[in-house]
Amino acid sequence: MTDITDKIMANLDKRLKTPEEVKDPDFVIICDGGSLNNQADKIGYGSYIIGIPKRNFQSAIKRMEYGPGVSNQEAEYMIAIDALGVLEDIISAEGGRCKDYTVEIRTDSQLVIGHMSKGWKLNASNLRTWYHELKGKLDEYKGFLFTKVPEQQMKQIVGH
């Protein structure tokens, strides 16, 4: 039986090629958030992978649960914030500064991409806090880019 991580690495190896518009990002975060149920008892969750393309490395998939009452869109923001927080901690622990690095975030959330990089108006009041927190974390980096990943590809990468 083949280890599942071998399959994931093989799939990611095909997908982690840097888009032409980004020349060698220092880090790549692949993240996806979601919500189980659409009622008041919905449970938010997310998964992320942190990659270092220049070293042909990616972390194991990290999964998070956000508890009841978290919408799909909130979870999309929250998982990106969590992944950036982990990356920031790792950079700091090694004596580095985020301002010296670039990061590409790959997500299937057209809404997050629209808000963060296309100037879409933020109408949902429940997303404002998450938007500002994500923007604050991104502003710590030398540069950032959002890349849209098709939903089916994201399911193959993170499993949901």
SULGI-V874407 format. One record per pair of residues at least 6 apart in sequence whose ideal C-beta (glycine too) atoms are under 6 Angstrom apart, sorted by the first residue. I is the first residue (numbers start at 0). J is the second residue. D is the distance in whole Angstrom. If there is no record, write none. Layout:
I,J,D  I,J,D
//
This chain:
10,155,6  11,57,6  15,50,6  17,52,6  18,146,6  21,103,5  21,144,5  24,101,5  24,103,4  25,100,4  25,101,5  26,86,6  26,102,5  27,50,4  27,52,6  27,103,5  28,47,6  28,49,6  28,82,5  28,104,5  29,48,5  29,105,5  29,156,6  30,47,4  30,78,5  30,79,5  30,82,5  30,106,6  31,46,6  31,107,6  31,153,5  31,157,5  32,45,4  32,74,3  32,75,4  32,78,4  33,44,6  33,71,5  33,74,6  33,159,6  34,41,5  34,43,5  34,70,6  34,71,4  34,74,6  35,42,5  40,67,6  42,67,6  43,65,4  43,69,3  43,74,4  44,64,5  45,63,5  45,74,5  45,78,3  46,60,5  46,62,5  46,157,4  47,61,6  47,78,6  47,82,4  48,57,5  48,58,6  48,60,6  49,58,5  49,86,6  50,57,4  60,157,6  63,81,6  65,74,6  65,77,6  72,110,6  75,108,4  75,111,5  76,129,4  76,133,6  79,104,6  79,133,6  80,132,5  80,133,5  83,136,4  87,97,6  90,97,6  97,139,4  97,140,5  98,141,6  100,140,6  100,141,6  101,141,5  101,142,4  102,140,5  102,143,5  103,144,5  103,146,6  104,145,5  105,146,5  105,148,5  107,148,5  107,150,5  107,153,4  112,145,4  112,147,6  113,119,4  114,121,6  114,130,6  115,145,6  116,145,5  121,130,6  137,143,5
//
